[in-house]
Amino acid sequence: MTQQCVLAAQKANRILGRIKRSVTSRSREMILPLVRGFCSALVRPHLEYCVQLRGPQYRKDMELLEWVQRRAMKMMRGLEHLSYEDRLRQLGWFSLEKRKLQGDLIAAFQYLKGPTGKLVRDCLSGSLVIRQG
């Protein structure tokens, strides 16, 4: 496992622990808005920071980060009987692997449409002519 992923998981776990200790009732009606709001605002940025630049390259790293997300979902009662994918769907979340793919696609789109996009499109299409002299 890489040190970046371990540190990100530790930070996210500490934040989840603070959220869990500050809530008295873990009923779905009480904790669902908190988990949606706080996890999206406080936990997921740690898990997704710089994933396009130097994201989890190893399967163990991705599993470690997904484990933190699973822990966040286990904080609420009423979703225990659902599978991981169904819990994600209930909360309106995506797995971190899909979020990484989405981020990669957005970064590629911005790169192609940005200021360097014309040069890249010309290179890919073969219409760029480089003259020496």
Backbone as a printed PyTorch tensor [residue, N CA C, xyz], in Angstrom:
tensor([[[  0.8380,  -1.1790,   0.0000],
         [  0.0000,   0.0000,   0.0000],
         [  0.8830,   1.2420,   0.0000]],

        [[  0.4200,   2.2630,  -0.6610],
         [  1.1910,   3.4930,  -0.7020],
         [  0.8760,   4.3390,   0.5220]],

        [[  1.8430,   5.1470,   0.8970],
         [  1.6990,   5.9640,   2.0970],
         [  0.6000,   7.0090,   1.9300]],

        [[  0.4340,   7.5420,   0.7210],
         [ -0.6000,   8.5470,   0.4910],
         [ -1.9900,   7.9790,   0.7850]],

        [[ -2.2610,   6.7710,   0.3300],
         [ -3.5750,   6.1600,   0.5540],
         [ -3.7870,   5.8220,   2.0200]],

        [[ -2.7480,   5.3700,   2.6980],
         [ -2.8660,   5.0590,   4.1210],
         [ -3.1680,   6.3230,   4.9120]],

        [[ -2.4670,   7.4130,   4.6070],
         [ -2.7140,   8.6730,   5.3160],
         [ -4.1040,   9.2220,   5.0260]],

        [[ -4.5460,   9.1200,   3.7860],
         [ -5.8900,   9.5940,   3.4350],
         [ -6.9490,   8.7830,   4.1670]],

        [[ -6.7600,   7.4690,   4.2450],
         [ -7.7220,   6.6180,   4.9490],
         [ -7.7280,   6.9320,   6.4420]],

        [[ -6.5580,   7.1940,   7.0230],
         [ -6.4990,   7.5280,   8.4460],
         [ -7.2270,   8.8350,   8.7390]],

        [[ -7.0070,   9.8520,   7.8990],
         [ -7.6890,  11.1360,   8.1000],
         [ -9.1980,  10.9730,   7.9830]],

        [[ -9.6270,  10.2590,   6.9630],
         [-11.0630,  10.0640,   6.7570],
         [-11.6720,   9.2560,   7.9040]],

        [[-10.9540,   8.2640,   8.4110],
         [-11.4460,   7.4670,   9.5430],
         [-11.5790,   8.3070,  10.8070]],

        [[-10.6190,   9.2040,  11.0360],
         [-10.7110,  10.0810,  12.2060],
         [-11.9470,  10.9660,  12.1230]],

        [[-12.2160,  11.5080,  10.9450],
         [-13.3940,  12.3580,  10.7710],
         [-14.6670,  11.5470,  10.9750]],

        [[-14.7070,  10.3280,  10.4290],
         [-15.8790,   9.4680,  10.6370],
         [-16.0900,   9.1560,  12.1160]],

        [[-15.0110,   8.9260,  12.8360],
         [-15.1210,   8.6730,  14.2700],
         [-15.7010,   9.8640,  15.0110]],

        [[-15.2800,  11.0510,  14.6290],
         [-15.8270,  12.2580,  15.2660],
         [-17.3120,  12.4090,  14.9740]],

        [[-17.7000,  12.1350,  13.7400],
         [-19.1260,  12.2200,  13.3860],
         [-19.9160,  11.2010,  14.1950]],

        [[-19.3890,   9.9850,  14.2890],
         [-20.0950,   8.9150,  14.9970],
         [-20.2530,   9.2370,  16.4840]],

        [[-19.2070,   9.8010,  17.0990],
         [-19.2780,  10.1370,  18.5240],
         [-20.1980,  11.3220,  18.8040]],

        [[-20.3900,  12.1850,  17.8200],
         [-21.2040,  13.3790,  18.0610],
         [-22.6940,  13.1400,  17.8430]],

        [[-23.0720,  11.9890,  17.2990],
         [-24.4780,  11.6910,  17.0190],
         [-24.9910,  10.7160,  18.0740]],

        [[-26.1420,  11.0500,  18.6670],
         [-26.6930,  10.1800,  19.7090],
         [-27.5380,   9.0540,  19.1280]],

        [[-28.3010,   9.3350,  18.0930],
         [-29.1710,   8.3270,  17.4880],
         [-28.6370,   7.9720,  16.1100]],

        [[-28.6010,   6.6800,  15.8230],
         [-28.1260,   6.2650,  14.5070],
         [-29.2710,   5.7830,  13.6390]],

        [[-30.4700,   6.2710,  13.9280],
         [-31.6010,   5.8980,  13.0860],
         [-31.4180,   6.5310,  11.7110]],

        [[-32.0180,   5.9160,  10.7330],
         [-31.8300,   6.3440,   9.3490],
         [-32.3010,   7.7840,   9.1300]],

        [[-33.4400,   8.1480,   9.7400],
         [-33.9800,   9.4910,   9.5430],
         [-33.0640,  10.5480,  10.1500]],

        [[-32.4040,  10.1990,  11.2400],
         [-31.5550,  11.1580,  11.9380],
         [-30.1850,  11.2810,  11.2820]],

        [[-29.6010,  10.1540,  10.9210],
         [-28.2090,  10.1840,  10.4910],
         [-28.0380,  10.3210,   8.9780]],

        [[-29.0670,   9.9980,   8.2010],
         [-28.9370,  10.0690,   6.7440],
         [-28.5230,  11.4570,   6.2630]],

        [[-29.1800,  12.5410,   6.7060],
         [-28.7200,  13.8570,   6.2480],
         [-27.3070,  14.1830,   6.7190]],

        [[-26.9510,  13.7200,   7.9220],
         [-25.6070,  13.9900,   8.4280],
         [-24.5480,  13.2520,   7.6230]],

        [[-24.8030,  11.9740,   7.3690],
         [-23.8180,  11.1920,   6.6210],
         [-23.6970,  11.7210,   5.1980]],

        [[-24.8260,  12.0260,   4.5820],
         [-24.7700,  12.5790,   3.2210],
         [-24.0010,  13.8880,   3.2030]],

        [[-24.3290,  14.7740,   4.1280],
         [-23.7040,  16.0950,   4.1420],
         [-22.2590,  16.0700,   4.5880]],

        [[-22.0100,  15.4910,   5.7700],
         [-20.6660,  15.5090,   6.3180],
         [-19.7050,  14.6320,   5.5320]],

        [[-20.1630,  13.4740,   5.1040],
         [-19.2620,  12.6000,   4.3540],
         [-18.9160,  13.2140,   3.0090]],

        [[-19.8930,  13.8320,   2.3770],
         [-19.6080,  14.4650,   1.0930],
         [-18.6840,  15.6600,   1.2680]],

        [[-18.8470,  16.3890,   2.3640],
         [-18.0640,  17.6030,   2.5660],
         [-16.7360,  17.3630,   3.2700]],

        [[-16.6770,  16.3950,   4.1770],
         [-15.4910,  16.2350,   5.0090],
         [-14.6800,  14.9760,   4.7240]],

        [[-15.3330,  13.8870,   4.3770],
         [-14.6270,  12.6100,   4.2420],
         [-14.1930,  12.3500,   2.8070]],

        [[-15.1190,  12.4750,   1.8610],
         [-14.8080,  12.1170,   0.4730],
         [-13.6900,  12.9480,  -0.1440]],

        [[-13.5500,  14.2350,   0.1990],
         [-12.4000,  14.9610,  -0.3630],
         [-11.0600,  14.3390,   0.0080]],

        [[-10.9510,  13.7710,   1.2130],
         [ -9.7000,  13.1020,   1.5920],
         [ -9.4860,  11.8400,   0.7650]],

        [[-10.5690,  11.1520,   0.4510],
         [-10.4470,   9.9090,  -0.3110],
         [-10.1860,  10.1730,  -1.7910]],

        [[-10.6330,  11.3270,  -2.2840],
         [-10.5440,  11.6100,  -3.7160],
         [ -9.4590,  12.6210,  -4.0720]],

        [[ -8.7020,  13.1120,  -3.1060],
         [ -7.7130,  14.1490,  -3.3620],
         [ -6.6350,  13.6560,  -4.3230]],

        [[ -6.4670,  14.3470,  -5.4030],
         [ -5.4210,  14.0830,  -6.4020],
         [ -5.5020,  12.6890,  -7.0150]],

        [[ -6.6800,  12.1030,  -7.1320],
         [ -6.7590,  10.7580,  -7.6940],
         [ -6.3770,  10.7310,  -9.1640]],

        [[ -6.6080,  11.8140,  -9.8920],
         [ -6.2280,  11.8090, -11.2950],
         [ -4.7140,  11.8940, -11.4500]],

        [[ -4.0730,  12.6310, -10.5610],
         [ -2.6360,  12.8110, -10.6720],
         [ -1.8670,  11.5910, -10.1820]],

        [[ -2.1670,  11.1760,  -8.9730],
         [ -1.4840,  10.0060,  -8.4120],
         [ -2.4510,   9.2060,  -7.5620]],

        [[ -3.4040,   8.6450,  -8.2160],
         [ -4.4560,   7.8910,  -7.5430],
         [ -3.9800,   6.5290,  -7.1080]],

        [[ -4.8530,   5.7780,  -6.4820],
         [ -4.4830,   4.4380,  -6.0320],
         [ -4.1570,   3.5290,  -7.2160]],

        [[ -2.9100,   3.0820,  -7.2670],
         [ -2.4720,   2.2520,  -8.3880],
         [ -2.6420,   0.7720,  -8.0870]],

        [[ -2.6650,   0.4420,  -6.8190],
         [ -2.7540,  -0.9530,  -6.4230],
         [ -4.1660,  -1.2770,  -5.9420]],

        [[ -4.5510,  -2.5050,  -6.1210],
         [ -5.8890,  -2.9480,  -5.7230],
         [ -6.0940,  -2.7890,  -4.2100]],

        [[ -5.0360,  -3.0540,  -3.4330],
         [ -5.1440,  -2.9290,  -1.9730],
         [ -5.4180,  -1.4900,  -1.5630]],

        [[ -4.8390,  -0.5370,  -2.2810],
         [ -5.0980,   0.8720,  -1.9740],
         [ -6.5590,   1.2200,  -2.2170]],

        [[ -7.0970,   0.7790,  -3.3370],
         [ -8.4970,   1.0660,  -3.6470],
         [ -9.4160,   0.3850,  -2.6340]],

        [[ -9.0680,  -0.8380,  -2.2310],
         [ -9.8830,  -1.5430,  -1.2360],
         [ -9.8480,  -0.8340,   0.1150]],

        [[ -8.6900,  -0.2810,   0.4790],
         [ -8.5830,   0.4490,   1.7380],
         [ -9.4760,   1.6850,   1.7230]],

        [[ -9.4520,   2.4300,   0.6340],
         [-10.2750,   3.6330,   0.5370],
         [-11.7610,   3.2820,   0.4540]],

        [[-12.0900,   2.2070,  -0.2440],
         [-13.4870,   1.7660,  -0.3000],
         [-13.9650,   1.3160,   1.0790]],

        [[-13.0600,   0.7330,   1.8790],
         [-13.4220,   0.2960,   3.2240],
         [-13.8720,   1.4820,   4.0730]],

        [[-13.2080,   2.6250,   3.9140],
         [-13.6050,   3.8200,   4.6580],
         [-15.0150,   4.2330,   4.2460]],

        [[-15.2950,   4.1730,   2.9590],
         [-16.6380,   4.5280,   2.4920],
         [-17.6730,   3.5310,   3.0170]],

        [[-17.3170,   2.2570,   3.0710],
         [-18.2290,   1.2520,   3.6380],
         [-18.5020,   1.5420,   5.1140]],

        [[-17.4800,   1.9650,   5.8220],
         [-17.6470,   2.2870,   7.2400],
         [-18.6170,   3.4520,   7.4140]],

        [[-18.5480,   4.4210,   6.5360],
         [-19.4810,   5.5490,   6.6110],
         [-20.9130,   5.0750,   6.4020]],

        [[-21.0920,   4.1300,   5.5020],
         [-22.4460,   3.6360,   5.2440],
         [-22.9560,   2.7510,   6.3710]],

        [[-22.0520,   2.0990,   7.1000],
         [-22.4680,   1.2430,   8.2100],
         [-22.9230,   2.0580,   9.4160]],

        [[-22.6630,   3.3510,   9.4080],
         [-23.0490,   4.1840,  10.5420],
         [-24.5570,   4.3280,  10.6590]],

        [[-25.2890,   4.1020,   9.6060],
         [-26.7380,   4.2880,   9.6860],
         [-27.4530,   2.9480,   9.7140]],

        [[-28.4540,   2.9050,  10.5200],
         [-29.2580,   1.6900,  10.6450],
         [-30.2880,   1.6570,   9.5160]],

        [[-30.6700,   0.4590,   9.1490],
         [-31.6940,   0.2970,   8.1300],
         [-31.1460,  -0.0830,   6.7700]],

        [[-29.8240,  -0.0200,   6.6040],
         [-29.2220,  -0.4010,   5.3270],
         [-28.4110,  -1.6850,   5.4380]],

        [[-28.4460,  -2.3360,   6.6000],
         [-27.6040,  -3.5130,   6.8240],
         [-27.9380,  -4.6590,   5.8880]],

        [[-29.2000,  -4.8030,   5.5410],
         [-29.6220,  -5.9430,   4.7230],
         [-29.3090,  -5.7500,   3.2400]],

        [[-28.9100,  -4.5550,   2.8440],
         [-28.6370,  -4.2740,   1.4310],
         [-27.1880,  -4.5860,   1.0840]],

        [[-26.9470,  -4.8890,  -0.1740],
         [-25.5730,  -5.0850,  -0.6310],
         [-24.8860,  -3.7220,  -0.7400]],

        [[-23.5820,  -3.7520,  -0.9380],
         [-22.7990,  -2.5140,  -1.0230],
         [-23.2970,  -1.6290,  -2.1590]],

        [[-23.5410,  -2.2280,  -3.3170],
         [-24.0050,  -1.4560,  -4.4700],
         [-25.3870,  -0.8560,  -4.2250]],

        [[-26.2650,  -1.6210,  -3.5550],
         [-27.6010,  -1.1030,  -3.2460],
         [-27.5450,   0.0360,  -2.2310]],

        [[-26.6230,  -0.0900,  -1.2640],
         [-26.4590,   1.0070,  -0.3000],
         [-25.9580,   2.2650,  -0.9930]],

        [[-25.0220,   2.0990,  -1.9200],
         [-24.5380,   3.2540,  -2.6880],
         [-25.6830,   3.9030,  -3.4500]],

        [[-26.5010,   3.0760,  -4.0640],
         [-27.6370,   3.5880,  -4.8370],
         [-28.6300,   4.3210,  -3.9400]],

        [[-28.8930,   3.7700,  -2.7530],
         [-29.8230,   4.3960,  -1.8020],
         [-29.3440,   5.7810,  -1.3820]],

        [[-28.0280,   5.9140,  -1.1960],
         [-27.4670,   7.1880,  -0.7550],
         [-27.2070,   8.1440,  -1.9090]],

        [[-27.2590,   7.6390,  -3.1300],
         [-26.9600,   8.4850,  -4.2760],
         [-25.4680,   8.6810,  -4.4820]],

        [[-24.6650,   7.7400,  -4.0110],
         [-23.2150,   7.8040,  -4.1450],
         [-22.7530,   6.8700,  -5.2480]],

        [[-21.4920,   7.0410,  -5.6490],
         [-20.8220,   6.1290,  -6.5670],
         [-19.6550,   5.4990,  -5.8280]],

        [[-19.2130,   4.3480,  -6.2940],
         [-18.0130,   3.7610,  -5.7050],
         [-16.8320,   4.6580,  -6.0630]],

        [[-15.7720,   4.5490,  -5.2780],
         [-14.6150,   5.4090,  -5.5230],
         [-13.9700,   5.0980,  -6.8640]],

        [[-14.0750,   3.8580,  -7.2930],
         [-13.5300,   3.4840,  -8.5950],
         [-14.2690,   4.2070,  -9.7230]],

        [[-15.5880,   4.2780,  -9.6080],
         [-16.3700,   4.9990, -10.6170],
         [-16.1360,   6.4970, -10.5270]],

        [[-15.9480,   7.0200,  -9.3040],
         [-15.6530,   8.4440,  -9.1500],
         [-14.3010,   8.7780,  -9.7760]],

        [[-13.3370,   7.8650,  -9.6520],
         [-12.0280,   8.0880, -10.2690],
         [-12.1550,   8.1050, -11.7840]],

        [[-12.9310,   7.1790, -12.3380],
         [-13.1540,   7.1460, -13.7800],
         [-13.8450,   8.4230, -14.2390]],

        [[-14.8430,   8.8690, -13.4870],
         [-15.5400,  10.1080, -13.8270],
         [-14.5650,  11.2890, -13.8030]],

        [[-13.7180,  11.3490, -12.7910],
         [-12.7280,  12.4190, -12.7090],
         [-11.7330,  12.3700, -13.8530]],

        [[-11.3200,  11.1600, -14.2480],
         [-10.4070,  11.0140, -15.3850],
         [-11.0460,  11.5300, -16.6700]],

        [[-12.3140,  11.1930, -16.8720],
         [-13.0090,  11.6520, -18.0770],
         [-13.1770,  13.1690, -18.0830]],

        [[-13.4900,  13.7400, -16.9320],
         [-13.6240,  15.1980, -16.8450],
         [-12.2840,  15.8690, -17.1030]],

        [[-11.2040,  15.3280, -16.5290],
         [ -9.8770,  15.9060, -16.7440],
         [ -9.4730,  15.8130, -18.2150]],

        [[ -9.7610,  14.6940, -18.8640],
         [ -9.4360,  14.5530, -20.2890],
         [-10.2470,  15.5330, -21.1250]],

        [[-11.5200,  15.6980, -20.8050],
         [-12.3690,  16.6410, -21.5320],
         [-11.8420,  18.0630, -21.3750]],

        [[-11.4940,  18.4460, -20.1490],
         [-10.9790,  19.7930, -19.9200],
         [ -9.6450,  19.9940, -20.6240]],

        [[ -8.8290,  18.9580, -20.6710],
         [ -7.5420,  19.0650, -21.3500],
         [ -7.7390,  19.2760, -22.8460]],

        [[ -8.6850,  18.5320, -23.4300],
         [ -8.9240,  18.6620, -24.8670],
         [ -9.6230,  19.9700, -25.2200]],

        [[-10.4610,  20.4800, -24.3490],
         [-11.2000,  21.7080, -24.6200],
         [-10.4700,  22.9530, -24.1380]],

        [[ -9.4170,  22.7790, -23.3710],
         [ -8.7050,  23.9160, -22.7970],
         [ -7.7760,  24.5740, -23.8020]],

        [[ -6.8660,  25.4300, -23.3100],
         [ -5.9710,  26.1640, -24.2050],
         [ -5.0280,  25.2680, -25.0090]],

        [[ -4.6660,  24.1130, -24.4760],
         [ -3.7850,  23.2080, -25.2200],
         [ -4.5710,  22.2360, -26.0850]],

        [[ -5.8770,  22.3110, -26.0340],
         [ -6.7200,  21.3590, -26.7520],
         [ -6.5340,  21.3860, -28.2500]],

        [[ -6.3650,  22.5690, -28.8440],
         [ -6.1990,  22.6610, -30.2960],
         [ -4.9170,  21.9610, -30.7260]],

        [[ -3.8460,  22.1610, -29.9920],
         [ -2.5850,  21.5030, -30.3090],
         [ -2.7310,  19.9860, -30.2170]],

        [[ -3.4030,  19.5070, -29.1830],
         [ -3.6030,  18.0620, -29.0160],
         [ -4.4530,  17.5090, -30.1520]],

        [[ -5.5390,  18.2140, -30.4870],
         [ -6.4010,  17.7410, -31.5790],
         [ -5.6420,  17.7300, -32.9030]],

        [[ -4.8070,  18.7380, -33.1430],
         [ -4.0220,  18.7710, -34.3790],
         [ -3.0170,  17.6230, -34.4230]],

        [[ -2.3900,  17.3290, -33.3000],
         [ -1.4320,  16.2160, -33.2510],
         [ -2.1290,  14.8830, -33.4920]],

        [[ -3.3030,  14.7120, -32.8890],
         [ -4.0210,  13.4500, -33.0410],
         [ -4.5790,  13.2730, -34.4430]],

        [[ -4.9670,  14.3590, -35.0830],
         [ -5.5500,  14.2420, -36.4170],
         [ -4.4880,  14.1970, -37.5110]],

        [[ -3.2630,  14.5500, -37.1780],
         [ -2.2010,  14.5280, -38.1780],
         [ -2.1200,  15.7940, -39.0040]],

        [[ -2.8640,  16.8150, -38.6460],
         [ -2.8470,  18.0420, -39.4380],
         [ -1.7970,  19.0320, -38.9590]],

        [[ -1.0760,  18.6930, -37.9050],
         [ -0.0380,  19.5810, -37.4080],
         [  1.2180,  19.3750, -38.2430]],

        [[  1.7210,  20.4510, -38.8000],
         [  2.9220,  20.3920, -39.6280],
         [  4.0360,  21.1130, -38.8850]],

        [[  5.1180,  20.3940, -38.6520],
         [  6.2690,  20.9900, -37.9740],
         [  7.3470,  21.2020, -39.0170]],

        [[  7.7670,  22.4370, -39.1310],
         [  8.7970,  22.7830, -40.1240],
         [ 10.0960,  23.0900, -39.4160]],

        [[ 11.1540,  22.6310, -40.0030],
         [ 12.4750,  22.9170, -39.4550],
         [ 13.1410,  23.9460, -40.3450]],

        [[ 13.9060,  24.7790, -39.7200],
         [ 14.6250,  25.7010, -40.5760],
         [ 14.7290,  27.0450, -40.1170]]])
